[in-house]
C-alpha cells in the first residue's frame, strides 16, 4: 500500500511521493495493514486514515495497492496495481471559467458541433458530473 500527494504543476496533475511536498497529506497516511494477499474471486478491505495538516496546499492524494511481479507458467510476468484518487475541499474557492462557446454548423456530411472548454481557476478541486 502507498499514498502519494496529487499536485498540479504547469497545468498538469502529478503524483508526488509522501513527504516531498510541504505539509504533505500523504505523509500522514496510516493503514490498517501495509500488505496482504487477495485470493482469486475474493475481496479484502484496507482502511486508510489521512490527516490534513494546517496550511497544506495539497488537495488530493492517490491511494495505491501495488501488486507484485507474478510469473505465470507460460513465462508471462504480470504486475497489476489498483488505485483511487481522493480529492478534498478545504475552502470555498472552487471556481470554473468557461471559454466562449464554439459552434460549427452541420453540413450534408457532418453533424452540428458545439464545443466549450472549462478551466479550474480556483484553488480547490472541481469534480464535474453530468
URVENTA-V896500 format. One record per residue. RES is the residue in one small letter. SS is DSSP state (a for helix, b for strand, c for the rest). Layout:
# URVENTA-V896500
res->[RES | RES]
ss->[SS | SS]
This chain:
# URVENTA-V896500
res->[x | x | x | x | x | x | x | x | x | x | x | x | x | x | x | x | x | x | x | x | x | x | x | x | x | x | x | x | x | x | x | x | x | x | x | x | x | x | x | x | x | x | x | x | x | x | x | x | x | x | x | x | x | x | x | x | x | x | x | x | x | x | x | x | x | x | x | x | x | x | x | x | x | x | x | x | x | x | x | x | x | x | x | x | x | x | x | x | x | x | x | x | x | x | x | x | x | x | x | x | x | x | x | x | x | x | x | x | x | x | x | x | x | x | x | x | x | x | x | x | x | x | x | x | x | x | x | x | x | x]
ss->[c | b | b | b | b | b | b | b | b | c | c | b | b | b | b | b | b | c | c | c | c | c | c | c | c | a | a | a | c | b | b | c | c | c | c | c | c | c | c | c | c | c | c | c | c | c | c | b | b | c | c | c | c | c | c | c | c | c | c | b | b | b | b | b | b | b | c | c | c | b | b | c | c | c | c | c | b | b | c | c | b | b | b | b | b | b | b | c | c | c | c | c | c | c | c | b | b | b | c | c | c | b | b | b | c | c | c | c | c | c | c | c | b | b | b | c | c | b | b | b | c | c | c | c | c | c | c | c | c | c]
